[in-house]
Amino acid sequence: MNQQKIGNYRWIICGLLLFAVTINSMDKFVISYLKSYFCSEDGFGWSNSDFSNVTSAFTAVWALSTIFAGAIIDKIGSRLGLGLAVAIWSTFEILNAFAGRFVTTHMLTRSLLGVGEAGCFPGALKTVAEWFPKKERAFATGIFNAGSSVGAMSAALFVPWCLWHYGPALGWRLSLIYTGTMGFIWLVFWWLLGGTPAKLRGNRLSEAEYAHIHADDTAGSGADEETTKGGFIAAVLVWLKLLTFRQTWAFFFAKFMTDGIWWFYLFWLPDYLEKQFNLTVQQAGWLAFVVWGVAIFGSILGGRVPMFFTNRGWHVFKARTTSMFMFALLPLLVLFVQYIAHHRDSFGGGALAYVIVLISIAVAAHQMFSANLFTIPSDLFPKKTIASVSGIGIAAGGLGGVLIQKLVGWLTDHYEHIGDKQMAYTIMFVIAALAYLCAWTIVKILVPRFKPVTDL
């Protein structure tokens, strides 16, 4: 059956997820381009540790909230759950513009922003599991996960422009208000076009596409179920039972090892470029734009590689883990970043370009790895628990992110105090290089072969 006969409505849903994740990323990382103002004497006069306290508070609350967000979305459904998440985080993105200069008020508003943002990926992953057969899930996940890079690219250009056009004192506020408003615009389209395959079947969704979506489901498997059954106690018992499976812990530890690296690049890359190469915030923003642009291709490519293997007869799980190993090798390139930065004279005027290339490859590799890691819950667990498993893993990633944020804040303050601005980032790039191979090894130890969970 060709694609024209099957239909393409599932890709419209994927497009909505792409824009949701783009807005999510933009709202999250606006603050990374405000750091130079917040930490300047002309701005708020914050220290590096003050800034890391704000980003760490957001990350910690976001991480804790994903546990509950995943379970709630499994209970109320992906459409309502994701819609509520966008409404909450967009509200607090706007309110953050009125937080003033105090670190504590920014910690509070960014933390409440994190409560809403916690529902984004569990809701998106559950939606993909509902709308796509297994062989297409990594590709669909790669597409919507590219929104993380698109949002970061948009922030890299938009926020410096706001600071320049309106002046820093007003620009930082308007950058938050404008980005927060985008979420409410998205909600209109989500409410008009979203839903589950079962509810849109025979209306916007053809019978052929409905059958294609459920090609992996066996008769009587409850393919159309989108929510967990029973009351609150039953939902808690299911969630607790998830913690007894090795498959859950494989996802947990892999996210813990790798998500913090993404936070490091997104929150601290502009600061690194400004300090290491004496760039302005606008110049750093343009270079970060290039990095996130490359990451978009990485996200999409990461979903295509396992499809290449499955189309040649490989089992989905083998294709997934083999692809992840390949992608885990690429971040090793950032081991050379600080060598190039420290020996700029040897590389002539190309040192900065080489550094950007290496970081771009590493960030793209993260997206490749992440697109496949995100689909492991839908490979190994029933659809009704996808958001809960995803929430557990994403919470672990948030915990890793908190530790990374605190570490990089302490390292930069410590080494700047003793007159060595480069060592902090040298240590961080070593961690960033090795994290993915460690994560892949843990996955293979805990789940050496395909073994789906069926007793839930």
C-alpha positions as CSV (number, residue, x, y, z in Angstrom):
1,M,0.0,0.0,0.0
2,N,1.6,3.3,-1.1
3,Q,1.8,6.4,1.1
4,Q,-0.9,8.2,-0.9
5,K,-3.5,5.5,-0.2
6,I,-2.5,5.2,3.4
7,G,-2.8,8.9,4.1
8,N,-0.7,11.5,6.0
9,Y,-2.8,12.8,8.9
10,R,-0.4,11.3,11.4
11,W,2.3,13.6,10.1
12,I,0.1,16.6,10.7
13,I,0.0,15.5,14.3
14,C,3.8,15.1,14.3
15,G,4.0,18.6,12.9
16,L,2.0,19.9,15.8
17,L,4.4,18.1,18.2
18,L,7.3,19.6,16.4
19,F,6.0,23.1,17.0
20,A,5.1,22.3,20.7
21,V,8.7,21.2,21.4
22,T,10.1,24.2,19.5
23,I,8.1,26.5,21.7
24,N,9.0,24.4,24.8
25,S,12.7,24.7,23.9
26,M,12.6,28.4,23.2
27,D,10.8,29.2,26.4
28,K,13.3,27.1,28.3
29,F,16.5,28.5,26.9
30,V,15.6,32.2,26.5
31,I,17.4,32.6,29.8
32,S,20.8,31.3,28.5
33,Y,21.0,34.4,26.2
34,L,20.0,36.7,29.1
35,K,22.9,35.5,31.3
36,S,25.4,38.2,30.1
37,Y,22.9,40.9,31.2
38,F,21.9,39.2,34.4
39,C,25.5,38.7,35.4
40,S,26.8,42.1,34.4
41,E,27.3,45.2,36.6
42,D,24.9,47.1,34.3
43,G,22.3,44.4,34.7
44,F,21.5,42.4,37.9
45,G,25.1,41.8,39.0
46,W,24.6,38.0,39.5
47,S,27.5,35.6,39.9
48,N,27.9,32.4,37.8
49,S,26.6,30.4,40.8
50,D,23.5,32.7,41.0
51,F,22.7,31.9,37.4
52,S,23.3,28.2,37.9
53,N,21.0,28.3,40.9
54,V,18.2,29.6,38.7
55,T,18.7,27.0,36.0
56,S,19.2,24.3,38.6
57,A,16.0,25.2,40.4
58,F,14.1,25.0,37.1
59,T,15.7,21.7,36.2
60,A,15.1,20.1,39.6
61,V,11.4,21.1,39.6
62,W,11.0,20.0,36.0
63,A,12.7,16.7,36.7
64,L,10.5,16.0,39.8
65,S,7.3,17.1,37.9
66,T,7.9,14.8,35.0
67,I,7.3,11.8,37.2
68,F,3.8,13.1,38.0
69,A,3.2,14.5,34.6
70,G,3.8,11.2,32.9
71,A,1.3,9.4,35.2
72,I,-1.3,12.2,34.9
73,I,-1.1,12.2,31.1
74,D,-1.5,8.4,31.0
75,K,-4.6,8.9,33.1
76,I,-6.2,11.9,31.3
77,G,-4.9,11.3,27.8
78,S,-2.3,12.9,25.6
79,R,-4.5,15.6,24.0
80,L,-5.7,17.1,27.3
81,G,-2.5,16.5,29.1
82,L,-0.2,18.1,26.5
83,G,-2.6,21.0,26.2
84,L,-2.6,21.7,29.9
85,A,1.2,21.5,30.0
86,V,1.5,24.1,27.3
87,A,-1.0,26.4,29.0
88,I,0.9,26.2,32.3
89,W,4.4,26.8,31.0
90,S,3.3,29.6,28.7
91,T,1.7,31.4,31.6
92,F,4.8,31.3,33.8
93,E,7.1,32.2,30.9
94,I,5.1,35.5,30.6
95,L,5.1,36.0,34.4
96,N,8.9,35.5,34.6
97,A,9.1,38.8,32.8
98,F,7.9,40.5,36.0
99,A,10.4,38.7,38.3
100,G,12.7,41.7,38.7
101,R,16.4,41.4,39.6
102,F,16.2,39.0,42.5
103,V,17.6,35.5,42.1
104,T,14.9,34.0,44.3
105,T,12.0,35.4,42.3
106,H,13.5,34.1,39.1
107,M,14.1,30.7,40.8
108,L,10.4,30.6,41.7
109,T,8.9,31.6,38.3
110,R,11.3,29.4,36.4
111,S,10.5,26.5,38.7
112,L,6.8,26.9,38.1
113,L,7.6,27.1,34.4
114,G,9.3,23.7,34.9
115,V,6.0,22.2,36.2
116,G,4.3,22.9,32.9
117,E,7.3,22.0,30.7
118,A,7.4,18.6,32.5
119,G,4.4,17.5,30.5
120,C,5.9,18.2,27.0
121,F,7.9,15.1,26.3
122,P,5.8,12.5,28.1
123,G,2.8,13.9,26.2
124,A,4.6,14.0,22.9
125,L,6.0,10.5,23.3
126,K,2.6,9.1,24.2
127,T,1.1,10.8,21.2
128,V,3.8,9.2,18.9
129,A,3.1,5.8,20.3
130,E,-0.6,6.3,19.6
131,W,-0.2,7.6,16.1
132,F,2.8,5.7,14.6
133,P,3.7,2.0,14.1
134,K,7.0,1.0,15.7
135,K,9.2,1.2,12.6
136,E,8.2,4.9,12.1
137,R,8.4,6.0,15.8
138,A,12.1,6.9,15.9
139,F,11.7,9.0,12.7
140,A,8.6,10.7,14.1
141,T,10.4,11.2,17.4
142,G,13.4,12.6,15.6
143,I,11.2,15.1,13.8
144,F,9.5,16.5,16.9
145,N,12.7,16.3,18.9
146,A,14.3,18.5,16.2
147,G,12.1,21.2,17.8
148,S,14.6,21.3,20.7
149,S,17.2,22.6,18.2
150,V,14.8,24.8,16.3
151,G,13.7,26.4,19.6
152,A,17.3,26.9,20.6
153,M,18.2,28.4,17.2
154,S,15.2,30.8,17.5
155,A,16.3,31.8,20.9
156,A,19.9,32.3,19.7
157,L,18.7,34.9,17.2
158,F,15.5,36.3,18.8
159,V,16.8,37.1,22.3
160,P,19.9,39.0,21.3
161,W,17.8,40.9,18.8
162,C,15.3,41.9,21.6
163,L,18.2,43.0,23.8
164,W,19.6,45.1,21.0
165,H,16.3,46.5,19.6
166,Y,14.6,47.3,22.9
167,G,17.7,47.8,25.1
168,P,18.6,45.2,27.7
169,A,16.4,46.7,30.5
170,L,13.2,46.2,28.4
171,G,14.4,43.6,26.0
172,W,14.9,40.8,28.5
173,R,11.2,41.2,29.6
174,L,9.8,41.3,26.1
175,S,11.7,38.2,25.0
176,L,9.9,36.3,27.8
177,I,6.5,37.8,27.0
178,Y,6.7,37.2,23.3
179,T,7.9,33.6,23.6
180,G,5.3,32.8,26.2
181,T,2.5,34.1,23.9
182,M,3.4,31.6,21.2
183,G,2.2,28.7,23.4
184,F,-1.3,30.0,23.5
185,I,-1.4,30.4,19.7
186,W,-0.3,26.7,19.4
187,L,-3.1,25.6,21.7
188,V,-5.7,26.8,19.2
189,F,-4.4,24.5,16.5
190,W,-3.9,21.6,18.9
191,W,-7.5,21.8,20.1
192,L,-8.8,22.0,16.5
193,L,-6.7,19.3,14.9
194,G,-5.5,17.0,17.8
195,G,-7.0,13.8,19.1
196,T,-6.5,10.1,19.1
197,P,-6.7,7.8,16.1
198,A,-9.7,6.1,17.5
199,K,-11.6,9.4,17.9
200,L,-10.6,10.7,14.5
201,R,-11.1,7.4,12.6
202,G,-13.5,7.8,9.7
203,N,-13.4,11.6,10.0
204,R,-10.0,13.1,9.3
205,L,-8.3,9.7,9.5
206,S,-8.8,7.1,6.8
207,E,-9.4,3.4,7.5
208,A,-6.2,2.6,5.6
209,E,-4.1,5.0,7.8
210,Y,-5.7,3.7,10.9
211,A,-4.8,0.1,10.0
212,H,-1.2,1.3,9.2
213,I,-0.9,3.0,12.6
214,H,-1.9,-0.2,14.4
215,A,0.1,-2.6,12.2
216,D,2.1,-3.8,15.2
217,D,-0.9,-4.4,17.4
218,T,-2.4,-7.9,17.8
219,A,-6.1,-8.5,17.9
220,G,-7.5,-7.7,21.3
221,S,-4.5,-5.9,22.4
222,G,-6.3,-2.7,23.3
223,A,-4.5,-0.8,20.6
224,D,-6.9,2.2,20.9
225,E,-6.5,2.6,24.7
226,E,-4.8,5.8,25.6
227,T,-5.4,6.0,29.3
228,T,-4.8,3.7,32.3
229,K,-7.8,2.1,33.9
230,G,-9.0,2.3,37.5
231,G,-8.7,5.0,40.1
232,F,-5.8,6.8,41.7
233,I,-4.7,3.8,43.8
234,A,-4.6,1.6,40.7
235,A,-2.5,4.2,38.8
236,V,0.0,4.4,41.7
237,L,0.3,0.6,41.8
238,V,1.0,0.5,38.1
239,W,3.6,3.2,38.4
240,L,5.3,1.4,41.3
241,K,5.3,-1.8,39.3
242,L,7.2,0.0,36.5
243,L,10.1,0.4,38.9
244,T,10.5,-3.4,39.2
245,F,11.5,-3.8,35.5
246,R,15.1,-3.7,34.2
247,Q,13.7,-2.0,31.1
248,T,12.6,1.0,33.2
249,W,16.0,1.3,34.8
250,A,17.8,1.1,31.5
251,F,15.9,4.1,30.3
252,F,16.3,5.8,33.6
253,F,20.1,5.6,33.7
254,A,20.6,6.4,30.0
255,K,18.6,9.6,30.4
256,F,20.5,10.4,33.6
257,M,23.8,10.1,31.8
258,T,23.0,12.1,28.7
259,D,20.3,14.7,29.3
260,G,22.6,16.9,31.5
261,I,25.0,17.2,28.5
262,W,22.2,18.7,26.4
263,W,21.5,21.2,29.3
264,F,25.2,22.0,29.4
265,Y,25.3,22.9,25.8
266,L,22.1,24.9,25.8
267,F,22.6,26.9,29.0
268,W,26.4,27.4,28.8
269,L,27.5,27.3,25.2
270,P,27.0,31.1,24.8
271,D,29.0,31.7,27.9
272,Y,31.8,29.5,26.8
273,L,32.0,31.2,23.4
274,E,32.0,34.6,24.9
275,K,34.7,33.9,27.4
276,Q,37.0,31.5,25.4
277,F,36.9,33.6,22.2
278,N,36.0,37.1,23.5
279,L,32.8,37.2,21.5
280,T,29.8,39.5,22.1
281,V,26.4,38.0,23.0
282,Q,25.2,38.6,19.4
283,Q,28.2,36.9,17.9
284,A,27.8,33.9,20.3
285,G,24.2,33.8,19.4
286,W,24.9,33.5,15.7
287,L,27.4,30.7,16.3
288,A,25.0,28.9,18.6
289,F,22.4,29.2,15.8
290,V,24.7,27.2,13.5
291,V,25.2,24.5,16.2
292,W,21.5,24.0,16.7
293,G,20.9,24.1,12.9
294,V,23.2,21.1,12.5
295,A,21.5,19.4,15.4
296,I,18.2,19.5,13.5
297,F,19.7,17.3,10.8
298,G,21.1,15.0,13.5
299,S,17.7,14.6,15.0
300,I,16.1,13.6,11.8
301,L,19.0,11.4,10.7
302,G,18.9,9.7,14.0
303,G,15.4,8.5,13.2
304,R,16.3,7.4,9.7
305,V,19.3,5.2,10.5
306,P,17.4,2.5,12.4
307,M,14.7,2.5,9.6
308,F,17.5,1.7,7.2
309,F,18.4,-1.4,9.2
310,T,14.8,-2.5,9.8
311,N,14.0,-2.2,6.1
312,R,16.8,-4.8,5.6
313,G,15.3,-7.2,7.9
314,W,16.8,-6.3,11.3
315,H,14.7,-6.4,14.4
316,V,13.6,-3.0,15.6
317,F,15.4,-3.2,18.9
318,K,18.7,-4.4,17.4
319,A,18.5,-1.6,14.8
320,R,17.8,0.9,17.6
321,T,20.7,-0.1,19.9
322,T,23.2,-0.6,17.0
323,S,22.4,2.9,15.8
324,M,22.8,4.3,19.4
325,F,26.2,2.8,19.6
326,M,27.3,4.5,16.4
327,F,25.9,7.8,17.6
328,A,27.6,7.4,21.0
329,L,31.1,7.5,19.3
330,L,30.6,10.9,17.7
331,P,30.7,13.0,20.9
332,L,34.3,11.8,21.5
333,L,35.3,14.5,19.1
334,V,34.8,17.2,21.7
335,L,37.8,15.9,23.5
336,F,39.8,18.0,21.0
337,V,37.8,21.2,21.6
338,Q,39.9,22.8,24.3
339,Y,43.2,21.7,22.7
340,I,42.2,23.7,19.6
341,A,41.0,26.6,21.8
342,H,44.3,26.6,23.8
343,H,46.4,26.5,20.6
344,R,44.6,29.0,18.5
345,D,47.9,30.3,17.0
346,S,48.6,26.9,15.5
347,F,45.2,26.8,13.8
348,G,45.4,30.4,12.4
349,G,42.0,32.1,12.0
350,G,40.2,28.7,11.8
351,A,40.3,27.7,15.4
352,L,36.9,29.0,16.2
353,A,35.4,27.3,13.1
354,Y,37.0,24.0,14.1
355,V,35.6,24.3,17.6
356,I,32.1,25.0,16.2
357,V,32.3,22.0,13.8
358,L,33.2,19.6,16.6
359,I,30.6,20.9,19.0
360,S,28.0,20.8,16.2
361,I,28.7,17.2,15.5
362,A,28.5,16.4,19.2
363,V,25.2,18.2,19.7
364,A,23.8,16.5,16.5
365,A,25.0,13.1,17.9
366,H,23.0,13.9,21.1
367,Q,19.9,14.3,19.1
368,M,20.6,11.2,17.1
369,F,21.1,9.2,20.3
370,S,18.1,10.8,22.0
371,A,15.7,10.2,19.1
372,N,16.3,6.4,19.6
373,L,16.5,6.5,23.3
374,F,13.1,8.2,23.5
375,T,11.5,5.3,21.5
376,I,12.8,2.5,23.8
377,P,9.7,2.9,26.2
378,S,7.3,2.5,23.2
379,D,9.4,-0.6,22.0
380,L,9.3,-2.3,25.4
381,F,6.1,-1.1,27.2
382,P,2.3,-1.1,26.6
383,K,1.0,2.2,25.1
384,K,-1.1,2.9,28.3
385,T,2.1,3.3,30.3
386,I,4.3,5.2,27.8
387,A,4.0,8.6,29.4
388,S,4.6,7.1,32.9
389,V,7.8,5.4,31.8
390,S,8.9,8.4,29.8
391,G,8.3,10.6,32.9
392,I,10.5,8.4,35.0
393,G,13.3,8.5,32.5
394,I,13.0,12.2,31.8
395,A,13.0,12.9,35.6
396,A,16.3,11.0,35.7
397,G,17.6,13.2,32.9
398,G,16.5,16.3,34.8
399,L,18.4,15.1,37.9
400,G,21.5,14.7,35.8
401,G,20.8,18.1,34.4
402,V,20.7,19.6,38.0
403,L,24.0,18.0,38.8
404,I,25.6,19.3,35.6
405,Q,24.3,22.8,36.1
406,K,25.6,22.9,39.7
407,L,28.9,21.4,38.6
408,V,29.5,23.8,35.7
409,G,28.5,26.8,37.9
410,W,30.9,25.8,40.7
411,L,33.7,25.0,38.2
412,T,33.5,28.3,36.4
413,D,33.4,30.4,39.6
414,H,36.3,28.3,41.1
415,Y,38.6,28.4,38.1
416,E,37.9,32.1,37.3
417,H,38.7,32.9,40.9
418,I,42.2,31.3,40.5
419,G,42.7,32.9,37.1
420,D,42.1,29.9,34.8
421,K,39.0,30.4,32.8
422,Q,39.6,27.4,30.5
423,M,39.9,24.5,32.9
424,A,36.3,24.4,33.9
425,Y,35.2,23.9,30.3
426,T,38.0,21.4,29.7
427,I,36.5,19.2,32.5
428,M,33.0,19.6,31.1
429,F,34.0,18.6,27.6
430,V,35.6,15.4,28.9
431,I,32.4,14.6,30.7
432,A,30.3,15.4,27.6
433,A,32.5,13.2,25.4
434,L,32.2,10.1,27.5
435,A,28.6,10.2,28.7
436,Y,26.9,8.5,25.7
437,L,29.1,5.4,25.6
438,C,28.5,5.0,29.3
439,A,24.7,5.3,28.7
440,W,24.8,2.8,25.9
441,T,26.7,0.3,28.0
442,I,24.2,0.5,30.8
443,V,21.3,-0.1,28.3
444,K,23.0,-3.2,26.9
445,I,23.8,-4.5,30.4
446,L,20.2,-4.1,31.6
447,V,18.4,-5.1,28.4
448,P,20.9,-7.2,26.3
449,R,18.1,-8.4,24.0
450,F,14.6,-7.5,23.1
451,K,12.3,-8.3,26.0
452,P,9.0,-6.4,26.0
453,V,7.0,-5.9,29.2
454,T,3.6,-7.6,29.0
455,D,2.3,-8.1,32.5
456,L,0.9,-4.6,33.2
